[in-house]
Structures are given as structure tokens and as C-alpha cells.
Amino acid sequence: MTVEAPIRFPCSGCGAQMVFDAESQQMKCTYCGQLAPIDLPEEYEEPVEYELDFSDENDEALRDWGTEQQVIKCESCGAETLIPVQQTALTCAFCGSPKVLPQGSDDSIRPESIIPFHITKEKANELFLKWKKKKWFVPNAFKRQHTHSNVTGIYVPFWTFDAQTHSDYEAEVGTHHYRTETRTRTVDGKTETYEEQVRYTVWHSTSGSYSQFFNDVLIPASSRHDGRIIERFDDFSLEDLLPYKPEFLSGFVAERYNVSLRDGWSEARYRIDQALESRIKSKIGGDEIRNLEIDTGYYDRTYKHILLPLWNATYTFKNKTYHYMVNGETGSVSGKVPRSGWKITFFILFCAAIAAGIIWYLNLS
């Protein structure tokens, strides 16, 4: 039995359900095809940055999504998604399992901003077919196969963090120098002397300070996805963020974040610290650095909860399931493909043969 979704955004012409249309960037009637623009603030310039306050997740004022939402949890894979309270989910958007259970109303921070889908479902599948043909070391049968994918449009939650940093550092810097030393060696029973350039390192202490502003450090707020896949989507244009409107979600699935604001900031701070260490080392210079100590203060910390569009898809090849995703804004593809064992083996043997040939040639010289 088919369960129809509730009419949340009725068409003014026929009263049928309207969904967001990625191609026109408007609401489109699923029955008569009528288009209707989404009403956005005329003076909207950029998303609001909220002062980082971990108690915000308990603030009722920040949990209004514009339409009453319910959490649906999959018993098979554990994924949690958000749908309108009257809508019934028949299958999981991630693994396709029919074992989905309502969990009650959502109590998470609503999104501040959103990048709507610009890539249609048909275009996403087309981009995947082109992408897979360019992959190396995949079976020829896979390249020729017209792969059918189960594709779902999902708004994936992310945190973004801003922070002004000021770091004081101290370290020892090593500079390489060279001197000529006379050595002896025995060749064919005879002792001979020769000169050799020997490297040595001169160390000195250094200290200083470094300030850097970090803007929109992007942290996935979902742990349900393969990190190696989702981390490759660094091509979102965050300057294209629009204010969150529930109309953008019509026809798609919104995933509930399961990485808390506090945990999101911890990950952002780790990435900031890694970047600071790299930039401070570059500032210090020298040939070697040891005993580097950095003391960093973080100021004017702000955050946003945003939704970014991804086409989530699975396909089957030789009874094995593979997963890929398509950036719903740019069309970039990231995912897993089957591998050809004989192609990989041939490539390794080919490289080994080239290396052996080079060694043989050098020995003849």
C-alpha cells in the first residue's frame, strides 16, 4: 500500500503537493507542473553567525524548523532523518531498509542557512556514469555496465565555525651547514684519502607570536557517512548560502545532526591547531624545528548550523553493494568502485619491470 506524503505546500492552481525543483530553483507542482518562487528576504546578505554557546542546543527559540518535524530512525543502519510529522517513511534513505521507526519530535538546532539542490537526480546519475568510466583499475564489465543506482537527495548537516586566534610560540631552529672533512678508505688493499662534504646542524632558540582569523571551518555534523567520501566535498560555495526556508526541503530528506555542537567545535579546534602549527613552522623557517610549543587563545568564536545538498546513492555489482555521493550544488562525485585484481597486479609487475630496467641500465653505465 502506498502512503502519500501530506500536502505541506499546496499548488495554488490545483492544490496538489509542490516540491522544490533543482532545475528552476522554484517550487514545482507534482501534478500540473506550475512553478512558484520561494519568498526570500530582499535584504538578505549573509548568514547570521551565532556566538558559540554550547547551551544553544537546549534553547527552544533555536529549534523551530518552520514545519513540525519528526525523527525517523532506521533499525538496520541507525541513520536518523527528519520528515514532516504527518509523513510516513517507508524505507531508509541511506540503506533502503524498510525498518524505520518514528522517534518523536525533533529537538535539534534548526539550520541557519542552506544551499539548495542545483543538480537534478537525472544529472547526478549521468555524472556518476561519466565518473566511473574514468576510474582506474576497475573491471571492464563494470565500465560497460549501465549501472542502476538507488539515489536519494539528502540535505546533510554541517557546522561552520569562525574564530580569531592569537598564538605565542617558542622552539629551537636548526640550520644545516656543511664542512669538508678528510677521510681514509681502503681500495684494492691500498689506503687512500679523500674529501667529503659533511652536514652539521646549528641550533638556536626562537619565539614569537602569530595571529590568524579562521572563517567557515566546515565540519560534518553527521557521523553516518563514510568520512573518506564526504571529506572530499570541499567545493561547496558557502558564499551561496541562502536563509533556511522549509520549502527547500520539500521533496527531499533532511538528515538530523548527531555530532553535537561541542564535539563539532572540538573537531574544528583540532583542524585549526593543525593549520596553525603548519603556518607557524613556515614562519619560523630553518631546516629543522624541534621542541615547538604553541599556546593559542581563541576569541570571537561563532558557529552556524547549515544544510548542504548531496545525492546519496548505492548500486550493486556482482552481488556486492557500493556507495557514492554527488555534490548537489557542483556535481562533483566521490565514492567506492569495484577493483580489478588482475589490472592492479599487471600494473605492479609493469612498474617493477621498469624499475629493474633502470637499475640494469645504470649498472651498465
N, C-alpha and C positions, 0 to 999 in steps of 0.2 A: 504493500500500500504506500502510495506516495504522500508525503506530508508537505503541504505547501507552506512556504515562508509567509509570515504576516506582511500585510501591506503597510510598510512603515513610511514610504514616500510615494503617495498615490499620484498617478498621472492626472493632470488637470483636464485632459481630453477624454480618457476612457476609464480612469480610476484604477487601472492596473498598477502593478508594482514597478517603480523606477529604480534603476541601479546606476552606479557610476560607470560611465563609458570612457575607457582609457584613450580611445582614438579622438573623440571630440572634446574630452575634458569637461563634459557636462553630464547631467543626469539623463538617462535614456529609458523610455518606456519599453518593457519587455514584450508588450503586446502590439502597440501601434507604432512604436519607434519614435515617438515625439521626443524632442530634446528640450531640456530646461537648464539654464545656467545655475550654478551654485552661488548663492549670495555670500560674498566675501566683503569684509570691511574695506572701504575705499582708502582709508589712510593707513592700512597695514603696511609696515615697512620690514620689520624683522621680529623673530620670536622673542617672547619675554624670557629673560634669564632669571631664575629664582635663586635667592640666596640659599646656599647649601645648609639645609636643616633636616637632619635625619628623622625628626618627628613629623615631617610633612606627610609621611605615609599613613599617619593617623588623623590627618586633617580632612574632615568631611567636605569642606569647601573645595578641595582639590580632587574630589573623586566623582564629580558629575560628568559623565561621558556624553550628555546631551540626549541619549536614549537609554532606557533602563537595560542593563546588560546582565547576562548570567554566565557563569563559568561552566564550561563543558570539559570534563577530564576523560582522557582515553585510558581504559583499563590495561590496554596492551603496551603502549609506549609511554604513558604518563604525561603526554602533552596536554596543556591547558589552553583553550581558546575562548574567545568572547563572542557571543551572539546575542541578539535581542531576546528578551525574556520569553516572548511568545513563540520563538522559533525552535523547532526540534531538529537536532543534528542527527543524521542517520549514520554517517561514517566519520572517522577521524581524518582531518585534513592532512595529517602527516604520514600515517602508515596505512590508511584505508580501512582500519578495523571498524566493525560496527559496534564495538563495545564502548560506547560513550555514555557517560552518566552526568546529569546535572549536579552542580556543586553549590547552587545558591547564587546570590547576588555577588557581583564583583566589588572588591574593596581596595583596588589599587589606584594609584595616582593616575588621573586622566592624562592623555597626551597633550602637550602644549602645542605641538606642530606636527605636520605630516607632509610627506612628499607623495602625491597621488601616483597611481599607476599611469605610465605613459606607453608601456609596451603591452599589446594585447596578448591574449592567450595563444592565438594562432601564430603571432610573430615570435613569441617565446619558444614555441616548438620548432619553428623554422630556424631560429638562431641556434638551437641545440643541435639540429641535424647538420648544420654547417660546421659547428664547433667540433662535433665528434669525428667528422671526416678529416680534420686537421691534426687529430691526436696521433702520436707515435706509438708504436709497439702494441697496437690493438689488432684483434683478429680481422682478417679481410671480410669474413662473413658479417661481422658487426658493422663495418663501414658500409657494406652494400645493403644491409637490412634497413627497411623503413621503420624505424623504432617507434612504437606507440607508447606515449608517456601518459601517466596519470598526473595531471597538472592542476594545482590549486593556487589561487592568488592569495597571498598572506601578507598582512601588514605586520612586520616583525618589530618588536620594541627595542629601542636603543636608549641609552643615556648619553648625553653630552655634558662635558664639564669644562668650565673655564677656571683658570687660576693664575694669579700673579705670583711669581716665585722670586725669592732672593736667597742666594746660596753663598755661604762662606766656605772656603776650601783651603786645605793645605796638603802638600805632597812633596815627595822627593823626585827630582827630574834628573834623568841620566842622559848625557850627551856622549855619543860614540866618537872616539878618536883612534888614530892609527899610528903605529910606530914601526920602524924597520928593525927587525931583530935578526942576528946571525945565528944560524943553526947548523948542525952537522948531521950527516947521514952516511950510511954505508951502501955503496953501489958496486956490485961485482967484486966484493971483497976489499974495495978501496974506500977510505974515508974522505969525504969531500964536504966543503962548507957551502952554504947557500943563504940568501937573504929572504925573509918572509915578512909580509905585512901582517901585524898582529893588532887586533882590535881590543881596546880597553874602554871602560866607561867611567866618566867623571860625574859624580852625583852632587847635587846641591838642593837645598830646600827652597820651596816657593809657597806662597799663599796669596789669596786674593778673594774677590767676590764676583758674583755673576748674577744678573737679573734677567728673567725671561717671562713673557706672558704666553700662556698656553690657551688657545682658543678652540673650542669644539673638539675636545678629545673624545672620540667616538667609541663607546663601549657597548657591545651587545648585551641586552638586558634579558636574553633568553639563553638557557643552557641546553635547550632541546636540540639544537642544531650541531652538526659537525663543525667544530671550530676551524678546521683546516679549510672548509668550504666557505663559511661565512666571513672569515677574516680577510679573504681575498677581495671582498666587495668594498674597496676603498675609493671607489669612483663616484659615490653619491655627491651631488652638488648641493651641499647644505644651504647655500645661498638661495636655493629654490624652494625652501621650506614655506609652506602655507599654514595659516592658522587651522587648527583642528576643527573639522566640521563632521558630524556623524554621517552626512550624505556620502562622503568619500568611502565609507566602509560598506555602503550598500552593495551587495553582490560579492563581497569579499569576506575573508576571515581576518579578525584581529587577534593576534596572539597576546595572551596575558604575560607580563614580565614575571620571571621567577628569580631574577638577580636583584636583590634589594638595593635601595639607594646607597646604603652604607657599603655593601660589597662592590657596587659599581664604582664608588669613589676609591675604594682600596685598589681596584684594578687600574683606574685612571692614574692614581698616585704612583703606582709601580711603573707605569709607562712613562710618566713624567720624569721620575727619578732616573730611568734608563736613558732618556733623552738628555737630561741634564748632565749625567756622567760623561756621555759621549761628547757633548759640546764643551764641557769644562776641560776634558782631556785635549780637545782640539785647541782650546785657548792656551793651555799650558805649553803645548808643543813638546819639544825634546824628542829624543829617540826612544826613551823608556820612561815609564812612570811607575812608581811604587808607593805603597803606604798612603794612597789617596783617601782622604776623609772629607766628606761633604756634609754640611749642616744646612738644611733647607727649611725656610719658612714659607707657608702658603697663605696668600691673602686674597680677599675679594673672590672667594670661591662661589661659583654659581653652577646651576645644573638646568637641564631640560629633559623631559621625557618626550621622545618623538617616535613616530611610526614611519618605517621605511618599507617600500614595496618590493617583495620578492616573489617570483613564481617558484613554488616548491614542487618538485616532480620526482617520480620514481618510474623505472622501466625494468623490464626483465629480459635477460639474455641467457639462454641455456639454463633456465630454471633458477637463476640467481638474480636477486634484486639489487639495483644500483640507484643511487640518489644524485640528483643535481639540482642547482638553483639558477635562476636567471634574474638579473637585476631588473626590476620593473620600471626603472627610470632610464637606464643607459643601455640595457640589453646585453651586458657582459655575462658570461657563463662560467660557472665553477661547479665541478662535480667529480664523480668517480666513473671510470670506464673499465671494461674488462681488459685484461692484458694477454698478449700472445707470448707464451713461453718460448717458442722457437725463434720468434723475432728478437727477443731480448738476448737469448743465447747466441744467435748469429751475430748480433751487434757486439757482444762482449768478445767473441772469438775474432771478429774483424779488427777491433781495437787492439787486441793482444798481438795479432799478426803485424799490424802497422808498427807497434812498439818494438817487436822483435826485429822487424826490418830496419828500423832506425838504429837500433843497437848494433846490428850486424854491419851496417854501413859505416858507423863511427869506428868500429873495431878495425875495419879495413883501412881507414884513413891514417 
